[in-house]
Amino acid sequence: MKYLTGLLAVLSFILLFTGCVPAEDKAEEFYENGIKIFYNNDPRGALVEFEKGLEIMPNHARLLYETGNCYMNFRDYPTAIPYYDKAVESDPKFADAFFNRGQCWFYLKDTDKSCADFLKADSLGKPNLSDKIKRCK
């Protein structure tokens, strides 16, 4: 019994002082930090935070989306697209991810893929796509 009490005391101490935080909370913290950094005009710094979050939760749709947004901001569309791919795979109703992937395809001059993503984003309720969709018909 004395051994068990001692073991519990040691485990409690370790948990208390190591800052044990659930993975989802830690990934969310990296997400929130990245958003703040991105909107302070530092997409490279934001990318570091998003990538740290993705190391913890590689299928976190919003982290994937924001990582794609960083690459889109750098005009590195071929690198952004796989992040949007994974974001919509993780959340098939993520209209903004479909839209941004469509923007990448548009900049890469792939009208068919661009239109498919714009139409999907529209079907999921993304507003103000009429100009984009007009080009698709």
C-alpha positions, 0 to 999 in steps of 0.5 A: 500500500505504501508503494502504491501511494508513493507511485501515485504521488510520483505520477501526480507530480509528473503530470502536474509539472510536465504540462501534460496537455491532450494532443487535440488541445495542443494542436488547437493551440498551434492552430490559434497561434498560427492564425494570430501570426498569419494575420500579423502579416507573417505567413512564414511564422504561421506556417511553422505553427501550423506544421507543429500542429500537424505533427500532432494531428495530421488530419486536422482539417483546419490546420491543413487548410491554413497550411494550404493558405500559407502556401497559396499566399507564397503563390506556391499553388502546387504545394498548397493543393495537397493540403487542401486535398487532405483538408477536404478528405478530413472534412468533406463539407469544408467549402472554403477548402474546396474554394481555395483549392479551386483558386489554386487550380485557376491560377495553374490554368486548369479550368476543369478542376477549378470549376469542379471545386468552385461548383462543390464549394457553391453546393456546400453553401459558400457565398458569392461564387456567381462570378466564378461559376459563370466561367464554368458553364 
